[in-house]
Amino acid sequence: MRKILLSMYKKCKIVTEFWPIGLKRSGIDAEEYLKLLIESGFKLYEVNEEDKKLEPVNIRKLLETYTSEKGIIQTYYVKWRLAP
């Protein structure tokens, strides 16, 4: 069902917060969540609030960076990219 919903839209932008511990508490595996987005055609971007820009990011970096209870909530941007 989730894959169907994500693949229904040709262009889609999602702005969300990534909090692996919160996902785990809800019964969701953070890595699987990110893989589902990538498999559905999304690219991951981290919001650099200091420089006010989007920076490409990969699953490994997100999972390594945001692992502790404090200070892990980081807004990131997910954008659908279409092939020409």
N, CA, C and O atoms as CSV, one atom per row, in Angstrom:
chain,resi,resn,atom,element,x,y,z
A,1,MET,N,N,0.825,-1.196,0.000
A,1,MET,CA,C,0.000,0.000,0.000
A,1,MET,C,C,0.868,1.258,0.000
A,1,MET,O,O,0.601,2.195,-0.753
A,2,ARG,N,N,1.920,1.284,0.853
A,2,ARG,CA,C,2.777,2.467,0.905
A,2,ARG,C,C,3.465,2.704,-0.428
A,2,ARG,O,O,3.545,3.838,-0.901
A,3,LYS,N,N,3.969,1.618,-1.038
A,3,LYS,CA,C,4.649,1.755,-2.325
A,3,LYS,C,C,3.697,2.270,-3.391
A,3,LYS,O,O,4.075,3.104,-4.213
A,4,ILE,N,N,2.480,1.783,-3.381
A,4,ILE,CA,C,1.485,2.215,-4.364
A,4,ILE,C,C,1.230,3.706,-4.205
A,4,ILE,O,O,1.218,4.436,-5.196
A,5,LEU,N,N,1.029,4.167,-2.992
A,5,LEU,CA,C,0.772,5.575,-2.740
A,5,LEU,C,C,1.943,6.435,-3.186
A,5,LEU,O,O,1.741,7.461,-3.834
A,6,LEU,N,N,3.166,6.032,-2.849
A,6,LEU,CA,C,4.337,6.806,-3.228
A,6,LEU,C,C,4.558,6.820,-4.735
A,6,LEU,O,O,5.044,7.813,-5.275
A,7,SER,N,N,4.214,5.746,-5.416
A,7,SER,CA,C,4.444,5.684,-6.860
A,7,SER,C,C,3.306,6.285,-7.678
A,7,SER,O,O,3.434,6.399,-8.897
A,8,MET,N,N,2.218,6.666,-7.059
A,8,MET,CA,C,1.071,7.230,-7.776
A,8,MET,C,C,1.379,8.603,-8.372
A,8,MET,O,O,0.817,8.968,-9.404
A,9,TYR,N,N,2.251,9.353,-7.742
A,9,TYR,CA,C,2.504,10.725,-8.157
A,9,TYR,C,C,3.806,10.836,-8.934
A,9,TYR,O,O,4.845,10.333,-8.506
A,10,LYS,N,N,3.738,11.500,-10.081
A,10,LYS,CA,C,4.922,11.658,-10.924
A,10,LYS,C,C,5.871,12.696,-10.355
A,10,LYS,O,O,7.088,12.554,-10.471
A,11,LYS,N,N,5.328,13.738,-9.739
A,11,LYS,CA,C,6.149,14.770,-9.110
A,11,LYS,C,C,5.636,14.960,-7.695
A,11,LYS,O,O,4.444,15.177,-7.479
A,12,CYS,N,N,6.531,14.877,-6.748
A,12,CYS,CA,C,6.115,14.994,-5.360
A,12,CYS,C,C,7.288,15.490,-4.526
A,12,CYS,O,O,8.412,15.013,-4.682
A,13,LYS,N,N,7.028,16.438,-3.650
A,13,LYS,CA,C,8.041,16.924,-2.724
A,13,LYS,C,C,7.523,16.698,-1.315
A,13,LYS,O,O,6.351,16.942,-1.027
A,14,ILE,N,N,8.391,16.238,-0.452
A,14,ILE,CA,C,8.021,15.984,0.936
A,14,ILE,C,C,9.035,16.686,1.830
A,14,ILE,O,O,10.245,16.537,1.657
A,15,VAL,N,N,8.529,17.443,2.773
A,15,VAL,CA,C,9.393,18.037,3.791
A,15,VAL,C,C,8.994,17.383,5.104
A,15,VAL,O,O,7.819,17.382,5.474
A,16,THR,N,N,9.970,16.830,5.803
A,16,THR,CA,C,9.664,16.073,7.010
A,16,THR,C,C,10.823,16.150,7.994
A,16,THR,O,O,11.882,16.690,7.672
A,17,GLU,N,N,10.630,15.628,9.154
A,17,GLU,CA,C,11.705,15.487,10.130
A,17,GLU,C,C,12.099,14.020,10.183
A,17,GLU,O,O,11.251,13.129,10.114
A,18,PHE,N,N,13.396,13.786,10.308
A,18,PHE,CA,C,13.895,12.427,10.395
A,18,PHE,C,C,14.376,12.183,11.812
A,18,PHE,O,O,15.305,12.840,12.282
A,19,TRP,N,N,13.747,11.244,12.489
A,19,TRP,CA,C,14.066,10.942,13.885
A,19,TRP,C,C,14.017,9.432,14.054
A,19,TRP,O,O,12.961,8.884,14.370
A,20,PRO,N,N,15.141,8.746,13.850
A,20,PRO,CA,C,15.158,7.288,13.892
A,20,PRO,C,C,14.597,6.684,15.174
A,20,PRO,O,O,13.911,5.664,15.118
A,21,ILE,N,N,14.874,7.290,16.330
A,21,ILE,CA,C,14.367,6.739,17.583
A,21,ILE,C,C,12.844,6.832,17.637
A,21,ILE,O,O,12.175,5.910,18.105
A,22,GLY,N,N,12.303,7.949,17.158
A,22,GLY,CA,C,10.849,8.094,17.106
A,22,GLY,C,C,10.213,7.073,16.172
A,22,GLY,O,O,9.154,6.521,16.472
A,23,LEU,N,N,10.867,6.824,15.030
A,23,LEU,CA,C,10.371,5.809,14.103
A,23,LEU,C,C,10.388,4.436,14.765
A,23,LEU,O,O,9.424,3.676,14.664
A,24,LYS,N,N,11.493,4.125,15.444
A,24,LYS,CA,C,11.626,2.819,16.113
A,24,LYS,C,C,10.539,2.636,17.170
A,24,LYS,O,O,9.954,1.558,17.282
A,25,ARG,N,N,10.271,3.686,17.941
A,25,ARG,CA,C,9.225,3.619,18.963
A,25,ARG,C,C,7.845,3.378,18.350
A,25,ARG,O,O,6.944,2.857,19.007
A,26,SER,N,N,7.697,3.762,17.093
A,26,SER,CA,C,6.432,3.557,16.387
A,26,SER,C,C,6.403,2.236,15.634
A,26,SER,O,O,5.429,1.933,14.944
A,27,GLY,N,N,7.476,1.441,15.764
A,27,GLY,CA,C,7.527,0.145,15.105
A,27,GLY,C,C,7.996,0.205,13.665
A,27,GLY,O,O,7.754,-0.726,12.897
A,28,ILE,N,N,8.665,1.291,13.286
A,28,ILE,CA,C,9.136,1.471,11.914
A,28,ILE,C,C,10.658,1.469,11.909
A,28,ILE,O,O,11.279,2.174,12.705
A,29,ASP,N,N,11.262,0.693,11.030
A,29,ASP,CA,C,12.708,0.649,10.884
A,29,ASP,C,C,13.149,1.845,10.037
A,29,ASP,O,O,12.703,2.000,8.900
A,30,ALA,N,N,14.021,2.686,10.588
A,30,ALA,CA,C,14.439,3.915,9.921
A,30,ALA,C,C,15.104,3.636,8.566
A,30,ALA,O,O,14.852,4.342,7.590
A,31,GLU,N,N,15.942,2.619,8.514
A,31,GLU,CA,C,16.620,2.307,7.257
A,31,GLU,C,C,15.623,1.849,6.198
A,31,GLU,O,O,15.721,2.253,5.039
A,32,GLU,N,N,14.674,1.017,6.581
A,32,GLU,CA,C,13.656,0.560,5.632
A,32,GLU,C,C,12.789,1.718,5.134
A,32,GLU,O,O,12.404,1.762,3.966
A,33,TYR,N,N,12.487,2.657,6.039
A,33,TYR,CA,C,11.719,3.862,5.681
A,33,TYR,C,C,12.443,4.646,4.586
A,33,TYR,O,O,11.832,5.029,3.589
A,34,LEU,N,N,13.732,4.882,4.769
A,34,LEU,CA,C,14.509,5.627,3.781
A,34,LEU,C,C,14.666,4.847,2.480
A,34,LEU,O,O,14.601,5.426,1.396
A,35,LYS,N,N,14.873,3.534,2.585
A,35,LYS,CA,C,14.988,2.702,1.375
A,35,LYS,C,C,13.703,2.730,0.562
A,35,LYS,O,O,13.749,2.767,-0.668
A,36,LEU,N,N,12.569,2.712,1.230
A,36,LEU,CA,C,11.280,2.773,0.533
A,36,LEU,C,C,11.165,4.067,-0.271
A,36,LEU,O,O,10.696,4.057,-1.409
A,37,LEU,N,N,11.596,5.181,0.325
A,37,LEU,CA,C,11.554,6.457,-0.390
A,37,LEU,C,C,12.460,6.432,-1.620
A,37,LEU,O,O,12.058,6.868,-2.699
A,38,ILE,N,N,13.675,5.925,-1.460
A,38,ILE,CA,C,14.608,5.869,-2.579
A,38,ILE,C,C,14.099,4.929,-3.673
A,38,ILE,O,O,14.185,5.257,-4.856
A,39,GLU,N,N,13.575,3.773,-3.291
A,39,GLU,CA,C,13.036,2.817,-4.267
A,39,GLU,C,C,11.837,3.403,-5.012
A,39,GLU,O,O,11.525,2.970,-6.122
A,40,SER,N,N,11.175,4.371,-4.418
A,40,SER,CA,C,10.018,5.009,-5.046
A,40,SER,C,C,10.418,6.209,-5.896
A,40,SER,O,O,9.555,6.919,-6.412
A,41,GLY,N,N,11.727,6.444,-6.047
A,41,GLY,CA,C,12.208,7.487,-6.940
A,41,GLY,C,C,12.578,8.799,-6.275
A,41,GLY,O,O,12.877,9.773,-6.966
A,42,PHE,N,N,12.566,8.848,-4.958
A,42,PHE,CA,C,12.905,10.078,-4.265
A,42,PHE,C,C,14.410,10.210,-4.073
A,42,PHE,O,O,15.125,9.212,-3.983
A,43,LYS,N,N,14.879,11.448,-4.012
A,43,LYS,CA,C,16.257,11.780,-3.652
A,43,LYS,C,C,16.199,12.434,-2.280
A,43,LYS,O,O,15.259,13.171,-1.981
A,44,LEU,N,N,17.187,12.172,-1.455
A,44,LEU,CA,C,17.203,12.698,-0.093
A,44,LEU,C,C,18.089,13.932,0.005
A,44,LEU,O,O,19.198,13.965,-0.529
A,45,TYR,N,N,17.584,14.935,0.692
A,45,TYR,CA,C,18.331,16.165,0.920
A,45,TYR,C,C,18.219,16.555,2.379
A,45,TYR,O,O,17.139,16.487,2.965
A,46,GLU,N,N,19.317,16.958,2.956
A,46,GLU,CA,C,19.331,17.462,4.318
A,46,GLU,C,C,19.243,18.981,4.252
A,46,GLU,O,O,19.907,19.607,3.426
A,47,VAL,N,N,18.435,19.570,5.110
A,47,VAL,CA,C,18.322,21.017,5.151
A,47,VAL,C,C,19.461,21.564,6.011
A,47,VAL,O,O,19.570,21.246,7.196
A,48,ASN,N,N,20.293,22.379,5.402
A,48,ASN,CA,C,21.349,23.060,6.129
A,48,ASN,C,C,20.765,24.410,6.543
A,48,ASN,O,O,20.744,25.359,5.759
A,49,GLU,N,N,20.295,24.476,7.779
A,49,GLU,CA,C,19.607,25.682,8.246
A,49,GLU,C,C,20.562,26.870,8.363
A,49,GLU,O,O,20.154,28.013,8.154
A,50,GLU,N,N,21.809,26.612,8.689
A,50,GLU,CA,C,22.785,27.696,8.834
A,50,GLU,C,C,23.044,28.383,7.496
A,50,GLU,O,O,23.054,29.612,7.417
A,51,ASP,N,N,23.256,27.584,6.435
A,51,ASP,CA,C,23.531,28.130,5.107
A,51,ASP,C,C,22.269,28.313,4.272
A,51,ASP,O,O,22.329,28.838,3.159
A,52,LYS,N,N,21.133,27.883,4.804
A,52,LYS,CA,C,19.835,27.983,4.118
A,52,LYS,C,C,19.879,27.344,2.726
A,52,LYS,O,O,19.514,27.959,1.724
A,53,LYS,N,N,20.342,26.076,2.702
A,53,LYS,CA,C,20.379,25.365,1.426
A,53,LYS,C,C,20.129,23.879,1.651
A,53,LYS,O,O,20.209,23.382,2.774
A,54,LEU,N,N,19.830,23.192,0.578
A,54,LEU,CA,C,19.624,21.747,0.600
A,54,LEU,C,C,20.915,21.071,0.180
A,54,LEU,O,O,21.578,21.497,-0.765
A,55,GLU,N,N,21.265,19.998,0.906
A,55,GLU,CA,C,22.476,19.250,0.582
A,55,GLU,C,C,22.112,17.785,0.385
A,55,GLU,O,O,21.452,17.190,1.236
A,56,PRO,N,N,22.539,17.199,-0.734
A,56,PRO,CA,C,22.263,15.776,-0.943
A,56,PRO,C,C,22.816,14.954,0.212
A,56,PRO,O,O,23.885,15.250,0.748
A,57,VAL,N,N,22.079,13.927,0.584
A,57,VAL,CA,C,22.488,13.079,1.701
A,57,VAL,C,C,22.114,11.640,1.378
A,57,VAL,O,O,21.175,11.395,0.621
A,58,ASN,N,N,22.848,10.686,1.952
A,58,ASN,CA,C,22.523,9.287,1.718
A,58,ASN,C,C,22.042,8.631,3.022
A,58,ASN,O,O,22.141,9.217,4.100
A,59,ILE,N,N,21.536,7.443,2.903
A,59,ILE,CA,C,20.983,6.718,4.052
A,59,ILE,C,C,22.037,6.541,5.145
A,59,ILE,O,O,21.766,6.792,6.319
A,60,ARG,N,N,23.215,6.118,4.765
A,60,ARG,CA,C,24.262,5.852,5.752
A,60,ARG,C,C,24.567,7.083,6.594
A,60,ARG,O,O,24.685,6.992,7.816
A,61,LYS,N,N,24.694,8.237,5.936
A,61,LYS,CA,C,25.005,9.465,6.678
A,61,LYS,C,C,23.875,9.814,7.638
A,61,LYS,O,O,24.132,10.176,8.786
A,62,LEU,N,N,22.634,9.711,7.189
A,62,LEU,CA,C,21.505,10.021,8.074
A,62,LEU,C,C,21.493,9.101,9.286
A,62,LEU,O,O,21.311,9.558,10.415
A,63,LEU,N,N,21.685,7.815,9.057
A,63,LEU,CA,C,21.636,6.856,10.160
A,63,LEU,C,C,22.815,7.018,11.118
A,63,LEU,O,O,22.656,6.836,12.325
A,64,GLU,N,N,23.989,7.356,10.597
A,64,GLU,CA,C,25.159,7.558,11.454
A,64,GLU,C,C,25.078,8.859,12.241
A,64,GLU,O,O,25.530,8.923,13.384
A,65,THR,N,N,24.508,9.891,11.637
A,65,THR,CA,C,24.470,11.210,12.260
A,65,THR,C,C,23.396,11.321,13.329
A,65,THR,O,O,23.618,11.947,14.366
A,66,TYR,N,N,22.255,10.731,13.095
A,66,TYR,CA,C,21.118,10.922,13.991
A,66,TYR,C,C,20.783,9.639,14.736
A,66,TYR,O,O,19.807,8.952,14.434
A,67,THR,N,N,21.637,9.335,15.735
A,67,THR,CA,C,21.456,8.085,16.474
A,67,THR,C,C,21.152,8.284,17.949
A,67,THR,O,O,20.643,7.362,18.586
A,68,SER,N,N,21.440,9.442,18.515
A,68,SER,CA,C,21.255,9.640,19.954
A,68,SER,C,C,19.866,10.207,20.257
A,68,SER,O,O,19.157,10.674,19.366
A,69,GLU,N,N,19.510,10.154,21.509
A,69,GLU,CA,C,18.204,10.656,21.953
A,69,GLU,C,C,18.108,12.174,21.827
A,69,GLU,O,O,17.079,12.701,21.403
A,70,LYS,N,N,19.177,12.873,22.195
A,70,LYS,CA,C,19.153,14.335,22.158
A,70,LYS,C,C,19.711,14.850,20.833
A,70,LYS,O,O,20.686,14.319,20.301
A,71,GLY,N,N,19.078,15.884,20.321
A,71,GLY,CA,C,19.591,16.563,19.143
A,71,GLY,C,C,19.507,15.779,17.856
A,71,GLY,O,O,20.252,16.065,16.918
A,72,ILE,N,N,18.632,14.807,17.780
A,72,ILE,CA,C,18.600,14.008,16.558
A,72,ILE,C,C,17.544,14.462,15.562
A,72,ILE,O,O,17.555,14.026,14.411
A,73,ILE,N,N,16.651,15.313,15.977
A,73,ILE,CA,C,15.606,15.732,15.048
A,73,ILE,C,C,16.216,16.694,14.045
A,73,ILE,O,O,16.645,17.790,14.403
A,74,GLN,N,N,16.250,16.286,12.816
A,74,GLN,CA,C,16.830,17.088,11.752
A,74,GLN,C,C,15.862,17.088,10.579
A,74,GLN,O,O,15.475,16.033,10.077
A,75,THR,N,N,15.488,18.248,10.162
A,75,THR,CA,C,14.591,18.345,9.015
A,75,THR,C,C,15.371,18.020,7.752
A,75,THR,O,O,16.493,18.490,7.564
A,76,TYR,N,N,14.776,17.228,6.905
A,76,TYR,CA,C,15.396,16.972,5.612
A,76,TYR,C,C,14.336,17.007,4.540
A,76,TYR,O,O,13.143,16.960,4.837
A,77,TYR,N,N,14.751,17.088,3.327
A,77,TYR,CA,C,13.899,17.320,2.179
A,77,TYR,C,C,13.999,16.137,1.239
A,77,TYR,O,O,15.095,15.662,0.943
A,78,VAL,N,N,12.888,15.673,0.781
A,78,VAL,CA,C,12.866,14.554,-0.150
A,78,VAL,C,C,12.182,15.027,-1.418
A,78,VAL,O,O,11.072,15.558,-1.368
A,79,LYS,N,N,12.829,14.842,-2.540
A,79,LYS,CA,C,12.284,15.374,-3.795
A,79,LYS,C,C,12.227,14.304,-4.869
A,79,LYS,O,O,13.187,13.557,-5.060
A,80,TRP,N,N,11.120,14.229,-5.562
A,80,TRP,CA,C,10.934,13.314,-6.673
A,80,TRP,C,C,11.681,13.855,-7.874
A,80,TRP,O,O,11.507,15.016,-8.242
A,81,ARG,N,N,12.501,13.038,-8.481
A,81,ARG,CA,C,13.218,13.436,-9.700
A,81,ARG,C,C,12.770,12.526,-10.830
A,81,ARG,O,O,12.807,11.303,-10.700
A,82,LEU,N,N,12.353,13.111,-11.921
A,82,LEU,CA,C,11.906,12.345,-13.074
A,82,LEU,C,C,13.001,12.237,-14.114
A,82,LEU,O,O,13.783,13.169,-14.302
A,83,ALA,N,N,13.055,11.126,-14.773
A,83,ALA,CA,C,13.966,10.986,-15.909
A,83,ALA,C,C,13.351,11.752,-17.074
A,83,ALA,O,O,12.128,11.765,-17.209
A,84,PRO,N,N,14.159,12.391,-17.922
A,84,PRO,CA,C,13.622,13.161,-19.061
A,84,PRO,C,C,12.867,12.299,-20.043
A,84,PRO,O,O,12.361,12.804,-21.045
